Amino acid sequence: MNGIGGIVNGIPCEEMLAQIKGVGQYVSPQACLFGSPKPVMGTLGLQTYVGVCDGELYNKDDLVKELHPLGYRFADRSDAAVLLHSYMAWGIGCLEKLTGVFAFAIWDGERLTLARDRMGYKPLLYGMGINGLIFASSIKTILCHPGIKPTLTQQGVAELMLLGPYRTPGCGILKGINELRPGHCLVYRTGNTPQIKCYWRPQAKPRADDLATTVKTVRGLLADAVKSQTQSGGKYVIGTGEPESSILASLAGVRTVSAQDAVCSDEWADALTPATEALGFPACDADAVFWLRCKQLREASPAVLSGEGADTIFGSHPWYTNDKWSASVRQRLPFIRHGALGRIDPEEYVRARFDETINAASVRYDDEPTDKRIRQMTCLTLQWYLPILLTRIERMSDAVGLTVRLPFLDHRLADYMYNVPWAMKNHGDNDKGLLREAFKGIKADPPTPATPNPSFLRKLQDMMREMINTPNSPLFEIVDRERVKSLASPQTLAYFLGINAWLERFSINISL
């Protein structure tokens, strides 16, 4: 697995280093940074900077041109080197200049700076261990360190059972584990509390563009995103039968390739374990099937484009206009073991997190009620749904050596679309109507047929019966063993099996 990791004011261990392929490392008395590719170094005056980066900078050439007049010269023009010198030149202000997908760490001898891209494609987690801060791209890398004890508390149970596979922004489920949120950076000085800052989120602004101008702008922004993301390869677009895949194929001048929807029940069910291993969190049925699709796609190309993100940016998710996003709470309540949540009130827990998110959304005083609602739902999606989707895409594809690029999630397009009124997004009272209008000359591919396999449920039920008959299955410390016998939802069964696999794989202590 590619990625980055490190520890400040603590001791690294071989188990952590072994988690990242081709790992290179920098070690000093105060800090250890490791990653694939290896750490890069730069000197400014008497100060030495060391950085590791996971990801791609799509505007790397522009940054080099801007750094050159400032006196920066470097033979290595890797993403990590350009990013490090950008930080040396502008500090954390460099984040406003970066376009791409990235998670990075920079150590300057006194402080550690962590940052994550605006949408959260590249994951980054951290925890406070004995005498120091530990960080990594994957939670399983952090858990390799003996200074971190994986413990699931009642709040972690609430995250798993009431919100999962989503989770409260910034929550790592396990005690003491946190996730750096998309569009945020963290600065840690030895012995101090980490300081976290948000450097990007969509802002509500006055709107003046008419439909024709909006259509032209959307076309230009998306075309530019496709151009910048295909400079380093990508022969195919994942075909979905939705207009976005055909649009990307046309803009990139490539063809679509479909990953089969139909998989046999044994393949799908058995993929829950490798998907959990790749994810570092409990896998659900969607994670398992995407892991299988990535394996298929990797046979066609090492890099592909995907239209994922179009629904988020153009307002096509069902919860933009209803409140279905929290339906899983009521479905799972009967299966939670008595006492596992302590005094946590399930409905209150979920509602409080919903309110926290929508109340923090940037809105205008003169927004129409519908436009205010859409802005709030966009923020909810960006902070809850999208990071989980992107972690799935990134972790599953990385596990099989596939790169997936997502032009619809260019932050400039997201910023612009945040201020497009709903009537225009829903042009012609049509799903993704504005997108269809902007590219109305492009014919969509036929829909990919969905062929659910009825034996999938039977396979999951067989796996659950086997687990029920296993005396020490950790799942049943939080799930009622008797009630789960009657469970007939394949999604919930798959998720519960994923939780059990996760608890076992990482030897998680359950402390309720």
N, C-alpha and C positions, 0 to 999 in steps of 0.2 A: 504494500500500500504506500502510495506517495503521501507527502505531507510534511509538516514541521512539528517541532516540539522543543521543550527546554525546561530549565529550572533556574531560578535566581535565588541565591542564598541557601541552596540545598545541595544534595548529592545526587547526581544522575545515576542510573543503574543500567546494566547491560540489557535487561528485559525491555526497558523503554526504547533504547536505541535499536533493538532488533525489530521493532514494530514497523520501521520505515525502510523501504528498499533503498539500496545504494546510499546509505546514510553517510553524510559528512558531518563533522562536528567541530565546534569551537568550544574550548574549555579554558576558563580562567578561575581564580579563587572565588569569584563572586557569582559567576554565571556559566551555564552550559547551554548552547544553542545547537540544534541538529536538524537536518532536513535533507530532502532529496528534491532538487539539487542541493549541493553543499552550501554552507554559509559563505557570504561574500563580505569583504572588508573594505573600509575606506578611511582616510585620514584627513582631518580638517584642523589645521593648526597643530595643537598638541593632543587633540582628541581623536580617539579611534572608535569607529562605528562598526558594528557587526550586525548583519541581517540575514534572515532566512525568509523565503517567500514561497507560498504555494499558490499557483495560478498563472494568469496571463494578463498582461497590460496591452490593451488594444491600441492605445495611443503612444506606444513606446517611442516611435520615431519623432513625434511632436515634442515629447519631453526632452529627448536628446538635443533637438534643435534649440529648445529654450534654455537648457543647461549650458550649452556650449559658450554663449556670450558671457556667462557668469564665471567662466574659467574652469569648468569641470571637464576633465579629460579622462576617459577610461576605455581601455581596449576591450574589456568584457561588456558587451551590450545585452546581456541576458536580462530577463524581466527583473530578477532579484537585484542585479547591479544598478539598473536604471532606477528602480524604486528606492534603493539605499541612497543613491546620490540625490534623488529628489527630496528625500527626508533631510539629508545634510544641508540642502539649499534652503528649504522652506519649512522645516519642522513638520508638525502635524498638519500645517496648512497645505502640505502636498496632497492630502486626501481629496481636497476639492478639485485638484487637477487630474486625478487618476481616472481613467476609463478602463474597466475590465472586471475580471473576477479574481479575487485575491484574499488571502489571509497572510499577514506578515508579522514578524517580531523583529525589533531592532534594539540592541543593547549598546549604550554609549559609555559604559564604565560606571555610571551612576544610576541610571534608570532604564527600565524596560518599557518599550512601547509596543502594544499589540493593536492591530486594526483588522477590520473585516470589511469586505466590499458592501456596497449599498444594499443589494438585494439579498445577500447572504448565501451565495452559491458555494463559497468555500467555508467549511465549518471551522470553528475555533473555540475550544473549551479551556477552562482553567480551574484550578482549585488551590487552596492554601494548605500546603503540607507542613511537615515539621520544619520550622525555621525558614520557610520560603514559599514562593509561588511556582506552581507547576502548570504548564500549558501544553496543548497539543491539538492537532487537527482531529484526532479521534479520541473518544472517551476511553477506549480500551488501552491506548497508549498511556494515558494518565493513570489508569487503574493498575498498570504494571508496576508502578512505583510503590515500594513498601510504606512510604509515608502517607499514602492515601488508603483509607479503609472504606471499601464500598458498602454503604449502609442505606437501606430503604426505610424511611420513617413514615408516619401517617400522612404527612404532606406529600411524600413521594407516591404513596398509594392513591391519594386524591388525584395527582397528576396522571397516573397510569389509568385509573379506572373511570375518572370523570371526564378527562380531557383527551386522553390518548387516542390516536397516535400523536395528536397535537400536545403542546405543553406551553405553560406560561412563558412568555418571552424572557429569555435569560436564564431559565431554570434548566438544570442538568439532571433533574429527577433525584439523583442520589445526594445525600447530605454532604454539603461542602463543595459540590461540583456546580459550576456555573457555565453558561454559554455566553460568549461575547455576542451581543445582538448585532444584526445587520446594520450597517451604517453607523457603527460605534467604534470608538477607540478606547484603549485603557493605558494608563501610565502608572507604573509601579516603581516606587523608590524603596530600597531595602529598609525593612522595619516599619513601613507605613502602610496604611490602608490603600488598596488600589483605587485610583480615581478614574471614573468612566465618563465619557462625553459622547453625546450624539452629534455627528457631523453632517448627517443627511437624513431628511425625511421630506415627503412632498408638502409643499406649502400652498395654501389657497391664495390666489392672486386675482386681480380684476381681469375680466374676460372681454375681448373685443372682436376676435376673429369670427368671420362668417363661415358658412359651410364650405364654400369653395377654397378659402384660405386654409381652413382646417384640413381638408382633404389633401391639399398640396403639401402642407407641413408634415402630415403623417406619412405620406409617401416618401418624402425626403429623409425624415428621421429614420424610418425603417430601412430604407435603401442604404443609408450611411452605416447603420448598425450591421447589416449583412456584409457590406464591403469590409469593414474593419475586422469582423470576426472570421472571415473566410480567407484572410491573407495567409494564414498559416495552415490551411488545409480544411477539408471537409467535402467529400465527394457526393454525399447524399443528404436528403432531408427525410426524417422519420415520417412516413405517410400515416395520417390519421383519418382521412376522409373529411377533415375540417378545412375551411378555406385557408387557414394560416399555413398549413404545410405546402399547399400549392403555391401560395404567394412567395414563400421562402425559396422554393425550388425555382420559380421564375426569376426572382431577383438574383439568386446565386448562380443561375445557369447550370443547375445540376438536376438530377432526377430523384424521385422519391423511392424509398425502399420501406416496405412494411415488415414490422415484426409481427409474427402470427399472434392473433388473439387467443386462438384455441390451443390449449396445452392440456396434456393428459393429467388426470387428478393426482397421480403419484408424483409427477414432476413438480407440479404447482405446490403440493403439500410439503414435499421433501425440500423444496427451495426455501422454506421458512428458516431453517437452521443456517445455511450459508448467508441468507439475507440478514439475519440477526448478527452474525459474525461481522459482516461488512459494515452494517449500520452502527453497531455499538449500542443500540437501543432495541427494545422489543420490535420485531418486524410484524407487519400486518400482511393481509393477502395482497395488497397493492405493491408492497415492497418485494414480495416473493415473485410476482409475475413480472415486475420490471427487471429484476435480476436475470430472469430467464430471457427476456427480450434483449437485454444488453448483450448477453452471450450470443444471441442470434445476429444482432447488428454488428458485433465485432468481427464476424466472419466476412461481412461486406466491406467494412472500412474502419480504420482506426479513429476516425473523427466524423461526426454527423451533426447536422443542424436539427433543431427541434422547435416546434411552434408553441411549446409550453410557455405559459406566461401571458398569452394573448387573452385568455379568459379574464385574468386578473386586471390587465391594463385596460381592456375594452369593456369591462363590466358585465361579463357573461355568466358568472357563477350564480346559482339559484338563490343563495343567501343575500345577494345584493338587493333583492326585492322581497325576501321573506326571512323568517327566523329559524330556518332548518339546521343551522350549523351546530346547535347544541342538542340535537335529538338523541345522540348516543347516551346522554346522561340517564334518561329514564329507562332506556333499554338495558343498561348494565347494573342499575341499582339493585335489582333482586338477587344478583349473583355475588355481591360484595359480602364477604364474611363479616358476621357481627363483631363489632369492636375494631375492625381494621382501620376505620376512619376516625376513631376516637370521638372527639366532640365536633369534628368538622361537619357542617351542614352542607350536603351536596349541592342543592339548588343555589344556596347562598354563595358557595365557593365559585361556581361557574358564573353566576350573574355578576359577582364582584369583578371578575377578570374581564368579562365582556364590557362592563361599564368603564373600567379603567382604560381600556383601549379606545373605545369610541369617544369618550370624553376628552381624550388627548389629541383627537384628530384636528388638523388645521381646517377651520371652516371660516366663511365670511358672514358678517352680520346680515347681509342681504341675500344669502342663499335661499332659494326656494326649498321647501321641506324635502322634496324628492332629491334635489342636488346635495343637500346636507346629508341625507341618509346615504347616498352613493359615496360621498367622500368618507364617511365613517366606515362603511363596509369595505371600501378600498384599503383603508388603514388596517382594519381588522384582518383582511386577507394578506396584506403585506407583512404583518407582524406575526400571524398565527399559521395560516395555511401555507403560504409561500415558502418560509424557511424549511418546513417539514418536507414539502414537495422537492425543493432543491437539494436538501440533504439526501433524500432518496435517490435522485438522479445522479448526484455527484458520487456518493458512496458506492452505489451499485455499479455504475459505469467504471469507476476507478478500480473496483475489485476485479474487473475482467479486462482492463487495459483499453477502455473506450473513452474518448473525449466527446462530450455533448455540449454544443454551443447553443445559446438561447438569445437570438437577436431581439425578440419582443421584450426582453427584460433590460434593454439599454436604459439607463437611468434618465437620459434626456427625453426619451419617449414617455417614460413614466411621469416625469415632471410635467410635461406638456398635457398629457391626457388627464391628469388630476384636475385640470381646470377646464376641461371640455364638459359642457352641460349634458345631463342625461338625455335630453331630447335629441341631441346630436349624436351621442354614442349609440343610441338606440334608433338611429336613422331609419325611417320607413317602418317603425315599430317592428324591427327585425333584430334578431340576435346578432351581436357584433355588426350592426348595420353600418356604422361608420367605416369599419375596416373593409367591409364588402363594397361600399361605395368608392373607397379610395383605390381599390384594385378590382373594379368591376369587369375589367377586360380579361381577367385571369379565371379560367375555368377550374373549379375544384375537382379533385379526384373523387371517384366513387367512394362512399362510406366503407370503412373497413368492417366486414361482418363480424358481429359479436356472437360467438357460439359457446355459451356457458356449458360446462361439462357437469351434468347432474351427479356424476360419481365423485366429484370433488367433495361435496358435503359428506358422503358416506366415508370417504377416506379420512376426513378430519374427525368424524365421529369415532372411527376406529382408533385413531391416534389418541383422542381424548379418553376413550375407555381404557386404553392401555395405561395412560397416565394416572387415571383415577385408581387403578389397581396397583399402582406403585406407591408404597407407603410414604416415602419421603419426598414426593414431588413438591417443590417449594411454592408452586402456584397456590396451593390450598392453605397457605398461611394468610392469603388475602382474598381468596375466592372460595365460596361455599361448595364443598365437594359434592354434596347431595343434589343441590339445585342445578349444577352444571350438567348433570346426567341427562336432563331434558332439553338442553340447549340445541336449537335447530338452525341458528343463524351462522352460515359459513364465515361471514366476516368476523363475528365475535369469537367463534371457535378458533379461527386462525390467529386472531390477536392474542387470545389466552394462551395458545400453544407457543406463540412468540415470546410472551412474558416469561413462561416457564423456561424456555430455552435460554433466555437472557439471564435469568436468576441463576441458572445452573452454570452457564458458560463463564460468568464473571464472579462466581462464588459470593453472591451478594448476601450480606447479613440483613435480616429483616428485624427491625427494632420498633415494635408498636407499643 
